[in-house]
């Protein structure tokens, strides 16, 4: 285990203890490599936790030893979501986590576009949307 990965896991553990969870954990099987903020994560099983009221999102996979922590902002839809889901912006073959929606509510979270995503949006121009189902 690399020291960088140990540091990330340690920070996640401290953050999860220090901030009570305001929303339940979501799990998803993401079939493609994707970015969370400036961090690229491999395909695999992921756990997402929104921590505290500040909107911090922790995304981690214990099978891949991969993790990312980013700031997120609240989002609202016009209708109540029937299924929990992750929304990705796709530019060519590159995916960026953009939103997370929870079943039974019209509230979700939205992630700010990273520098890399803004660059690809400028170069490629066309964005596609990919959806991945999530559960608890």
C-alpha positions as semicolon CSV with decimal commas, in nm:
position;residue;x (nm);y (nm);z (nm)
1;X;0,000;0,000;0,000
2;X;0,151;0,332;-0,103
3;X;0,195;0,613;0,146
4;X;-0,028;0,838;-0,068
5;X;-0,311;0,585;-0,053
6;X;-0,265;0,543;0,325
7;X;-0,283;0,919;0,365
8;X;-0,604;0,940;0,162
9;X;-0,766;0,655;0,356
10;X;-0,656;0,815;0,684
11;X;-0,808;1,149;0,586
12;X;-1,129;0,979;0,478
13;X;-1,151;0,791;0,809
14;X;-1,098;1,110;1,008
15;X;-1,352;1,296;0,796
16;X;-1,615;1,024;0,836
17;X;-1,572;1,026;1,214
18;X;-1,550;1,405;1,245
19;X;-1,855;1,482;1,032
20;X;-2,180;1,301;1,088
21;X;-2,333;1,171;0,769
22;X;-2,628;1,381;0,661
23;X;-2,733;1,138;0,388
24;X;-2,712;0,761;0,356
25;X;-2,418;0,599;0,179
26;X;-2,466;0,500;-0,186
27;X;-2,295;0,215;-0,366
28;X;-2,249;0,178;-0,741
29;X;-2,071;-0,047;-0,990
30;X;-1,912;0,197;-1,233
31;X;-1,813;0,016;-1,556
32;X;-1,564;0,275;-1,681
33;X;-1,269;0,485;-1,566
34;X;-1,387;0,827;-1,447
35;X;-1,277;1,153;-1,290
36;X;-1,390;1,292;-0,956
37;X;-1,254;1,643;-0,947
38;X;-0,894;1,612;-1,063
39;X;-0,858;1,245;-0,962
40;X;-0,902;0,964;-1,214
41;X;-1,049;0,643;-1,070
42;X;-1,060;0,298;-1,234
43;X;-1,381;0,109;-1,311
44;X;-1,518;-0,087;-1,016
45;X;-1,743;-0,094;-0,710
46;X;-1,760;0,243;-0,534
47;X;-1,904;0,381;-0,213
48;X;-2,014;0,746;-0,196
49;X;-2,060;0,938;0,127
50;X;-2,168;1,297;0,161
51;X;-2,010;1,428;0,479
52;X;-2,141;1,705;0,698
53;X;-2,327;2,012;0,589
54;X;-2,035;2,160;0,393
55;X;-2,105;1,930;0,098
56;X;-1,789;1,722;0,102
57;X;-1,820;1,406;-0,109
58;X;-1,597;1,103;-0,052
59;X;-1,581;0,844;-0,330
60;X;-1,384;0,528;-0,256
61;X;-1,325;0,174;-0,370
62;X;-1,161;-0,073;-0,137
63;X;-1,119;-0,331;-0,416
64;X;-0,918;-0,087;-0,632
65;X;-0,758;0,103;-0,342
66;X;-0,880;0,424;-0,503
67;X;-1,039;0,730;-0,345
68;X;-1,121;1,095;-0,404
69;X;-1,266;1,371;-0,189
70;X;-1,426;1,680;-0,345
71;X;-1,656;1,964;-0,254
72;X;-2,011;1,936;-0,386
73;X;-2,304;2,172;-0,388
74;X;-2,673;2,098;-0,331
75;X;-2,894;2,043;-0,635
76;X;-3,270;2,006;-0,674
77;X;-3,480;1,844;-0,943
78;X;-3,840;1,931;-1,026
79;X;-3,963;1,585;-0,936
80;X;-3,890;1,317;-0,678
81;X;-3,632;1,069;-0,803
82;X;-3,760;0,712;-0,842
83;X;-3,408;0,562;-0,839
84;X;-3,071;0,661;-0,697
85;X;-2,830;0,735;-0,979
86;X;-2,498;0,890;-1,074
87;X;-2,476;1,126;-1,371
88;X;-2,151;1,150;-1,567
89;X;-2,051;1,403;-1,830
90;X;-1,877;1,221;-2,117
91;X;-1,636;1,382;-2,363
92;X;-1,513;1,126;-2,615
93;X;-1,407;0,831;-2,394
94;X;-1,351;1,040;-2,079
95;X;-1,612;1,043;-1,801
96;X;-1,655;1,298;-1,518
97;X;-1,884;1,247;-1,219
98;X;-2,124;1,543;-1,237
99;X;-2,426;1,471;-1,012
100;X;-2,564;1,226;-0,759
101;X;-2,939;1,182;-0,710
102;X;-3,106;0,982;-0,433
103;X;-3,428;0,784;-0,464
104;X;-3,734;0,921;-0,283
105;X;-3,622;1,284;-0,284
106;X;-3,578;1,575;-0,521
107;X;-3,243;1,663;-0,363
108;X;-2,903;1,570;-0,499
109;X;-2,553;1,706;-0,525
110;X;-2,361;1,858;-0,811
111;X;-1,985;1,864;-0,858
112;X;-1,799;2,161;-0,997
113;X;-1,628;2,102;-1,333
114;X;-1,257;2,032;-1,293
115;X;-0,990;2,207;-1,497
116;X;-0,951;1,890;-1,710
117;X;-1,325;1,875;-1,780
118;X;-1,337;2,243;-1,879
119;X;-1,044;2,185;-2,119
120;X;-1,213;1,885;-2,283
121;X;-1,544;2,072;-2,307
122;X;-1,366;2,353;-2,488
123;X;-1,178;2,118;-2,727
124;X;-1,447;1,853;-2,791
125;X;-1,750;2,076;-2,741
126;X;-2,010;1,800;-2,737
127;X;-2,100;1,649;-2,404
128;X;-2,292;1,324;-2,368
129;X;-2,456;1,214;-2,045
130;X;-2,410;0,867;-1,896
131;X;-2,619;0,736;-1,606
132;X;-2,524;0,462;-1,359
133;X;-2,777;0,318;-1,112
134;X;-2,682;0,334;-0,745
135;X;-2,814;0,164;-0,434
136;X;-2,756;0,157;-0,062
